[in-house]
Amino acid sequence: MDLNLNRADYLQVGVTSQKTMKLLPASRHRATQKVVIGDHDGVVMCFGMKKGEAVAVFKTLPGQKIARLELGGVLNTPQEKIFVAAGSEIRGFTKRGKQFLSFETNLTESIKAMHISGSDLFLSASYIYNHYCDCKDQHYYLSGDKINDVICLPVERLPSITPVLACQDRVLRVLQGSDVMYETEVPGPPTVLALHNGNGGNSGEDLLFGTSDGKLGLIQITTSKPIHKWEIRNEKKLGGILCVDSFDIVGDGVKDLLVGRDDGVVQVYSFDNTNEPVLRFDQMLSESVTSIQGGCVGKEGYDEIVVSTYSGWVTGLTTEPMHKESGPGEEVKINQEMQNKISNLRSELEHLQYKVLQEREKYQQSSQSSKAKSAVPSFSVNDKFTLNKDDASYSLILEVQTAIDNVLIQSDVPIDLLDVDKNSAVVSFSSCDSEIRSIEGQYGTLQAYVTPRIQPKTCQVRQYLIKPLSLHQRTHFIDHDRPMNTLTLTGQFSFAEVHSWVVFCLPEVPEKPPAGECVTFYFQNTFLDTQLESTYRKGEGVFKSDNISTISILKDVLSKEATKRKINLNISYEINEVSVKHTLKLIHPKLEYQLLLAKKVQLIDALKELQVHEGNTNFLIPEYRCILEEADHLQEEYKKQPAHLERLYGMITDLFIDKFKFKGTNVKTKVPLLLEILDSYDQNTLIAFFEAA
C-alpha cells in the first residue's frame, strides 16, 4: 500500500443520502472539475475551488429531500446534465443551474434509486421499478423484496436494454422489458451497483456490487447466465458499502476501484495481472461515506478522491503534497496565501459566533413567550441494525449529524453487549433480574434513546425488533437431504395474515405479501447452520427444519399470534428422531472449539507463573509452549465471544427439552445431569444420553 493521499475539507451542505454527489466532466485532462451535490434540505449546489476557497456556481432553493443525483446527456457526449430525484419527481438542471426538466412520475412511493442512460430513465421506489423513455412509461416490474439500487448495462455497447435491480433478499434481478430474465444470488443484501471501469469492462457486461455487510464483487451479466468473477470477503468486519467508482488514482493507466463504506472507511483497490483486486489504500473518516468520485477538484494537475459524508461534508483525498519544495520567492507567496487564508477563517469564525449569539437570544425569547410552541430542535439519525453471519451477532450503528452526547440502550429481552474495535463509547450497565443469555425463542424490542450534544437537551427514540428466530438469515438454496421435522398449520386465515406471522417471527422477510397465491422462503441459522423451509398460502402453512427447537419456537409463537386474533388453528407435526443426532453433530465442532479455548485460557496464568519461576519455557511440552506463544490471540478470541459457550449449552438444553416436549414428556428435572455431561463433554456420551432419556 504505497499510495499517499492528503485530506482537504472543501465545504459542508445539509445531511446527504447515498449517491447524491457527482463531479462534472473536465474540459481537458487533469483540469479542475466542478462538484454538484444534493442534500436532505432539497438544495442542489454546484461549486468549484479557487485559491483554496469553495466558489458556488449555482444553488437551488430548498425543497423535498434529494434521494439520488445522476449525470446524463446524449450518449457518447460529455454527461453534464444534472438530474435529481426528490419524492416522486425528477428535476433536470444544466451545468449552469438552469432547470430544463420537471417530470412528475406519479409513483405512490418516493423514488429511492435512479439510473440515466441517454433518453432512458430507470427508477425504483421501495418495491416498484419503472423504465421511461423521453418521460414516457415503457416498462414496469413489482419486486418481491425491497429494491436498493438500479442500473442498466451500457446500451451503446450492447444490442438490448438490460436493467439490473439490487434487491434486499440477496438477489440481483436481470430484466428484459417488464420480465425477469434471470436472478443471481450474491453473498449479502446488495446496496450499490456500478458498471466496472465506468463502462461495463471489456465485455460491457461487467457489474460491480457492494453489500450491506461489507462484501464486494464483480459479476458478468451475460444474456443467458451470470458469471461470478471475483469477490472480496469482509474479513476485518468493516462497514457496509454505500458507493463505488472507477478512477485511475494510482496513475498506472488502469482504472482503480474506489470504495466508500458506512463506517467511514475509504478504500482504493488496484488490479493485478490476473485482474484480481489488491488493496492499495485505506483511510477512516469519522462518518459514513455517502458518495465517492475520482477526479480533480482542489488544484489542476493533481488527481484526487472526492467523497461526501452523511453530515454533508465534501472532502478531497488528494495526491497534491502538503509540504511543497520551493525557492525563496515561492516561500513568500505561500506564506502570503496562508496569511490570507487564516485571516479569512478568523473573520468567518467571528461572523458565525455573532450569528450563534443572535440565534440563541431569539430562541430564548421565543421559548419564554406566552404564545410559544415547543421549540425542540430537530436532528437526523441514521441507524442500521444488521445480523452478522460470521459470529451470529447484531450490529447497531447510530449516526447523528452532530456530536452524540450519550445513547441509552434498553431491552426487554436478555442481550449480551459485545465490544468492537471501532467503538469509542464508555459503557455502563444497569442489570435486571433476568437470565443473561441471548438465544432464539426470546423476543421483544430493543430501544435506543439518542441524545446529541446540542442545547436545549433533546432526545430521539429508535426501536428495533428482536424476532423469535432472530439468528436466521434468508438464503435461496437448502440441503433437501437433511432429516427434517415438519410443522403444519391449517385454519381460517388469509394469505396476508399468515405472511404477517412469518414477518413477526423471522428477519429479512418483505413487509408486503409477495405476489401469487403461495410462497416459499428458505432460511439458515447463522449460529448453528441448521435450516428452515417455510411454505404457506391461504388456510395452510408448512414449516420444515432439521432443528426441533426451531419448530418448537414456531409452534409456540404462531399459536400465540393466532390466539391473539381469535383464529382457530389446527396444528400437526412430524418429528424425525434422526434430526436430533444430526443437530448435535452440527453443534459438536463449535462446542469442542469453545471448550478447548476456555481450557487454554484457564491455563495461561499458571503457565506464565511457571515461565517466570523457571526463566524459560524449554521444560514445557510443545502444547503448553504453543499456548504461551498464542496467549494474547487466545485471550482476544475468548474476550470476543464471552457468552458463546453458555449459548451452546443453552441450545443443547433447549434441544433436549424440545425433543421430549413433542412426546408429551417433561424432562426439566434431568437438565442438571445433562449439564454435568456437557462439563466433561464427549460427543458419544451426549448422544447416548439424548437417546436413553
N, C-alpha and C positions, 0 to 999 in steps of 0.2 A: 504494500500500500504506500506508494511514493507520490501521491498527489497532494499538493499543498494548496488549500483554498482559504482565503481570509474573509471574515464576516463583515458585511456592511448593511446596517439597517436603513432603509430608504424612507418609508413613511407608514403611518397606521390609518386604516379605514375602520369601518364597523366590523362586527363579527362576520366571518365568511363561511360559506358552505363548501363542500368538496367540488373541485374542478370549476372554480369561478375566476381564475386569473390566467391571462394569456399574454404573450409577447407579440406585438405586431411585427410583420416581416421587415427585415432591414433593407435599406435602399441599395446597399452594396455589402460585400463580405466584411464582417467584423465592424461595421458601423453601429453606432448605438441605436437601440430599439426602444420603442415606447411600450409601457406596461398598461394593460387595461384590466380592471378588476371590478367585480360587483359584490355588494355586501347585503346583510340582513335588513339594512335600512332602505334597501331598494335603490341605492345610489350606484350608478356606473361611473367610474372615474378612469380617465386616461392621463398618464403623466410620463415625463421623461426626466433625465438627470442633466443638470447644467452646473458645472463648477461645484459638484458635490451637493447641490440642492435639488429637491424634487420640484419640478415646474409642471403645473396642470395644463393639459391640452384642452380637456373638457371635463365637466362634472354635471351629471343629470340631477334633477330634483328627486327627493325621497319618494318611495312608493312601496309596493309589495316586495317582500323578501325575495332576493335573487337566488334561485336554486342551482342554476348552471349558466356558464358563459362559454360560447364556442365562436371560433372564427370561420368564415365561409367566403364564398366568391365563385366566380366562373371557374370550372375545372381547368387545371393546368395553367392558372394565372396566380399571382400572389393572393393568398387568402387574407384579405384585410378588412372585410366587413364584419362587424361585431354583432352577434346575436345573443340575447339573454332570455332565460325562461323565468317568469315570475307568476306564481299562481297558475292559471290555465292560459296565460298569454305569452306569446313570443314577440319580442321587440327587436328591431334591427337598427343599427347606427353605422354611419360611415366613420372612417378613422378620424374625422374632424369633429364628430359628435352630433351630426345632423341625423335625426330619426327618419328612416325611409320605410319602416315596416311596423305595423301593429296588427298582429294576427291573433284573434281570439279563437282558441281551439274548441271552446265549449266542453272541455273534458270535465267530468264530475269530480275528479280528484286533481290535486295540484301536480304539476309536472315535476318529476324527480330527476330524470336523465334526458339528455338530448345529444344527437349527433347530426352534423350537417355535411352534405356532400353535393356540391353544385346546387341544383334546384330541388334536391330531395331533402326532406326534413324527417328525422326519425325521433319519435318521442316516446317516453314511457312515464306513466304515473305509477302508483303502487302496484297494480295488477294488470293495467291496460297498456298495450303497445299500439301506436298508430304511426303509419307512414303517409306523409303528404308529399305531393309533387306540385310545385308552384302554388302552395297553400290549398291544394285540392286533395281531399281524402282519397287514398289509394288502397291501403290495407289496414287490417285490424286484427289483433290477437289478444285473447284473455288468458293470462298466465295462471297456473295453479298455485304459484307462490310469488312472493314479492319480487319485483324486478329492481335490481340495484344499479344497473348500468346498461347502456345500449350502444352498439357500434355497427358500422357496415363495412364490409371488405371493400377495398378501393374499386369503384365502378369503372374508373378509367382504365384499369388493368385487367379486369375480369369480364367475362361475357354476360354475367347476370348480376342482379342486385341481391346481395346476401347479407341480411341483417343478423346480428347475434345478440341475444339477451343474456345478461348475467343474473341468474335467479338465486334467491336466498336458500333454496333447497339443494345447494352444492351442484347445480347443473348449469351448463351453457346450452341454450336452445338456439339452434341454427334454423332460420326461417327461409321460406320461399313463398313470397306473396303473404297470404294470411295463414299459412300452414307451417307446422314444424317439420322440417326436412329430417333432422335427427337431433338427438340430445347427447351430450357428453358430460360425464361426471368429473368434477375437479376436487382437489383434496380439502376444500373448505368452502364456506359461503363466499362466492366471488363478489368483491365490492367495486372493482375497477377493471375496465378493458381498454386496451390501446393497440394500435397497429404496430408491429415490430418494425423498428427503424423509421417509424412515422409513415411508412408506405406499404406495410404488409410483407416486408422482406423480399428475398429473391423471387418467390413464387407469387407474391401479392396476397397469400393466404395465411401468413404467419400472424398469430394473435397472441398478445401478452395478456395475462390475467393476474390480479392480486387478490388475496382473500382476507377476510376479516380476522383470521387467526394468523396472519403474517406470512403466508406462503406465496410464492411467486412462480409462474410457469409460462411455457410457450407451447402453443398448440397450432398445428397446421390444419386449417378448416378446408378440407377438400370437398368436392361436390358429393362424394359418396360416404366418406367417413373421416373422423378426426385422427390426426397422428400426433401423439404426445412427444414433444422433442426433448424438453428438459424441465426440471422442477427444482426449486430451491426450498428446502425444508426450513422451518423456523427453529433451529436448534437452540438459539440463545433466548427464545421466548420474547422476541421483540414485538412491538405493536402491530395492529392490522394495517394493511396497505390502503392508502386513500388515493394516491396519484402516482403515475409513472410518465416518463418522457424519454425520447431517444435524442441524444446530442453528443457530439464528439468533444467532450471536455478534456480528455487526456491529450488530444492533438495528434493521434496516430493515424488519422484518416478513416477510422472505423467508429461508427456511432456507438456511444456507451449508453447504458441503461441507468436512468436517474429514478430513484425511488423515494417517496415520502410516506412516512408512517404516522399512525395516530398517537404514538408515544413521543413524537418529536424527532425521531431518527431520520436523517437524510443519508442515503447510500448511493454510491456510484459503482456499477458493475461494468467491467470491460469484458471483451470476448477473446478467448484464446484461439489457437489454431484449429481446435476441433469445434469452434462455435459454442463452447460451454462458458457460462458467465463466471467471472472471478471478481471478488470484492476488491476494489481499489481505494475506496474512501468511505468513511462514515463519520457523521457528526451529530451530536444530540442538541436539539433546540429545546426550549422549555415548554413548548406546547405543540399540539397536533399540527401536522403539515397538511393543509387542505389542497394546495395546488403546487406543481413543480414544473419548471420550464428551463431549457438551456438556451443561452443566447448571450447578448452583450448589452448591458444597461448602464453601468456606472461610468466606464471610460472606454472610448474607442480603442479597439485592438486587444482588449482583454476579455476573454470568454468567461462566463460565469453561470452558476446555477441560481435561478431566481425562485424563491418559494414564497407562498403566502401562508400565514398561520391562522388558527381558529379565531384569535382575538383581532385579526385584521392587519398584522404587521406584514409588510413586503420587505423581504430580506434577500441580499445577494451573498453568495459564497463565490468570491471572485479569484481569478488567477493573478490579479494585479497585486504586486508585492506591497506590503505595508511600509517597509523601510526602503526607500529608493537610494541608490548610489547617485550622488550629484556633485557638480562643481560648485565653486563659491557663489557664482551668480544665481544658480538654480536654488541654492540653500536659502538665499534671501527671499526668493519668490515663494518657496514652500512655506517659510516662516510667516510671510505676509498672508498667504492663503489660510494658514492655521489661525492667525490672529483674527482675521475676518470671520472665520467660522465660529470661533469662541465668542466673539462679541455678538454675533447673530443669535447664538444659542442663549447667551445671557439675557438679551432683550426679550427673546421668545419666552424664557422662563419667568421673567418679571411679569410679562403680559398674562401668562397663564395663572400665576399666583394671584394677581389682581382679580382675574376672572373668577377664580375659585372663591375668593372672599366675597365677591358680589353675589354669586350664586348661593353661597351659604347663608348670607343675610336674607336674601329673597326667600329661601326655604324656611328659615326661622320665622319670618313674618307670616308666610302663608300657613305654616303649621299652627301658629298661635292665634290666627284669626278665628272668629266665632263661626264663620261660614266654611272653615277649612275642611276639605275632604281628606281622607287618609292619604298622605303623600309618601307612600312606601316606595323606595327606589326599586326599579325592576332590573333584573340581570339575567343573562342567558346561562343555562347549564347544559353542557354537552356530556352525555353519560352513555355508558356501554356496559352491559352485564353479559359476559360470554363464558361458555363452558370450554375449558382447555382439555383437549383429548388426551394429551400426554400424561397428566397427573390427576385427571378427574376432579379438577377444582374449578371454581368460577373466578373470573377476574372482574372486579368492579372498578371502572375507570370514570372519574369525575373531573370535569374541566370547566372552569369558570373564566369569564373574560377579564376578571380582576383577581387579585391575590385571595386565596382561601384562608380564612381565619381558623375554622375548625369544621369537622364533619362528625356528626353523631350517627352511629350505626345502631339500629335497633332491630331485633329479630324475634319473632315468636316461635322460631324453630331453633334447636341447638345447632350452632355452627362453630367451626374452628377457623380462626383467622391465621392465614399463613403470611409470613413476611416475605417481601420480594426485594431484590437489589435496588429497583427503581424507586422504592417508597422512601420518602424523606420525612414522613409524619411520625410524631411521637404518639404511641397508642396507650390509652389507659382503659382498663376493663371494669365493668360493674357486673358481677355474675348473678345468675338467678339460680333457683334450686333444681334446675333440670339436669338430666344426664348430658354431659358434653360429648356427644358423638353425632357426627353428621352422616346419616345414612338414608338410603332411599326408603320411602314409605312415610317419612315425616314431611309434612308440607305446610306452608304458610307464607308469610310476607316478610321481606327484608326492607327496612325503611332507612333512607339516608337523609338526614337533615343537614343541608349545606349552608354554612354561614360565611359569606365573603367579608373581607376586611374593608367595609365601607360604612360610612355614617349616614343616617342613623342605622343601627344594627337591624338587619333583616335576614330572613331565612327562607329557603325553599325546600320542600319535601319531595323526594323521589321514591317511588315504590317499585319493588322487583319481586315477582312471584317465584317462590321456590316450589317447584312442582313435585307431586308424589314420585315420579320417575325422573328426577332432575338430572341424573347422571347418564341418561340415554341421549344418543345423538342420531340424527337421520342418516340413513345410508340407502343405497339403491340396489344392493345385492346382499343376499344372505345365503348361508350354507343350509340347503334343504335336507341334507343327510343327517343333521344332528337329531338326537332324541328330543321330541317336542311335547310339551304339556299344552292342553287346549282348554280355553275358557270360552263358552258360548252363551251369549245373552240374546233373549228374544222378548218381545213385548210391544206395546202400542206406543212406540216412539218414532219421531220423524228422523230423516237423514241429518237435518240441521242439529237436532238435539244430541244424537249420538256423536256427531262431529264435535260439538261443544264440550262433551265429556272427554273426548280424546285430547282436545286442546288444553283442558284443565289438567290432565294427567301428565302430558308429555311435552317437552320443549320442541322447538323448530317445526311446529305444525302450523300451516297458514290459518289465520283467524277465520277467513271466509270458507264455507264448504266448497270443495272442488266441484267442477262441472261433472255431470254424469250422475248415474244412479248408485254407483258402487265405487269405493276407493280402497286401495291397499297402500299402507305405509310400512317401511322397514326401519328398524332401529337397532343400534348396537350400544351395549352398556360400556362406557369408556373406562370403567374401573375393572370390570371382570371379563370383558369381551364376550359376554353372553348376548343373545339376540332376541328380538321381538318382531313378530309379524302381526299387523292389525288390519283386518278386512271388515268393512261394515257398510251397511245400506239401511234403508228404512226398515225398521222392525227387527233387524238382526245385526249382531256384532260378534266376530270370531277373532280371538286373540291367542297366538301361539308363541311360546317361549321355551327355551331349553333350561330356564331357571325358574323353579317352582315359586320362589319368593316374588318374582315379577308378576306371576299370575295371581298370587295371593294379594299383593298390593292392589292390582287392578280390580279384583273381585270386591275387596272392601270399599275402595273409593267409588267405583261405579255404582255399587248398590246404594251407597250413602247419597250420591248425587241424584239417583233416580227416586229415592225416597223423598228427598227434599222437594222434588217436582211432582210428587204423588203419582209416579208412574210404576205400574206393576211389572217387575222383571222376573222372567224365568231364567234361572242360572244353572247351567250344567257344566261339568268339567271332566276332562280325561287326564289322569296323571300317569306319566311314563316313569316308572321306577328307575330306569337306566339313566334318566336325566340327572338324578341326584349325584350319582357317581361321576358323571360327565362334568357337572359344575364343580365338584370337589377337585377334579383333575385340573380344571382351568385355574382354580384358586391356588393349587399346590406350588407352582414356581414363584408366585408373588409372596406367598406365606413363608416359604423356605428362605427366600432372599431377605425378607424383613426380619425373620428370627435370627438369621446369621449376622445381619447388620447390627441388630441390637446386642447380640453376644459379643461381637468385635468391639463395639463402642464401650461396653462394660469393662472390657479387658484393658483399654488404653491407659487409664490412670495407673493401674497396678504395674503394667509393663514399663511405663515411664519412670516409676519409682525404682524399679529394678535396674533400669538403664543408668540412672543417676548413681545408684549404690555401687554398681559394678564398674562404671566408667565406660563400658562399651556394650554392644549387643551380640558379640560373637558367640556367647554361650547359649543364645536363644535358638530354638528350632526355626527353620525358614518361614513357617506360617506366622509365628509371632513377630519375626523381624519385618515381615511384609505388613502386618497390622500397624507397627510403629511408623514405617515409611509412609503409609497411606493415612495416618491418623487424622490429619486436617481434612482430607477429602471425605473420609468416613463420617466425621462429626458434622461436616457441612451437609452431607447427604441425609443424615439422621435428623438434623435440625429442619431440613426442608419438608420432611414427612413425619411430623411428630405423632400424628394420630393414625398412621397407616396400619399399624399392627392391630390397634383397637378396632378399626373399621373392618379389617378382615375377620377378626374374632366375631364381631357383631354380625357380619354377613353369614358366617358359618352357623352361628347360633340361630339366626332367622331361618336359614335353610332347614335346620334340624326341626325347629318348631313348626314351620310351614308344611314340611313333609307329612308330619303326623296330624296336623290340623285338618288336612283334607281327608284323613281317615277317621276323623272324629275323636282323636286321642289327644289328651293334654300331657305334654312331656316336660313342662317347665321345671318340675322337680329334678329332672335328670340333667339340667343345664350345668350345675356345679361340676358334675362328673365330666361333662363334655369339655369344660374349661381346663380341668386337670389334664385331660388327654392333649389339649392344644398346647399346654405349657411344656409338656415333654413330647413334642409333635413327631408323629410318624404317620406317613400317608396311609399305609395299610391298616394300622390300628384305628385311625379315624374312620376309614370306610367301613371297617368291620363293626365299629360302634354304631354307625348310622344304620347298618343292615340288621344288627341284632336287637336294637332298642325296641 
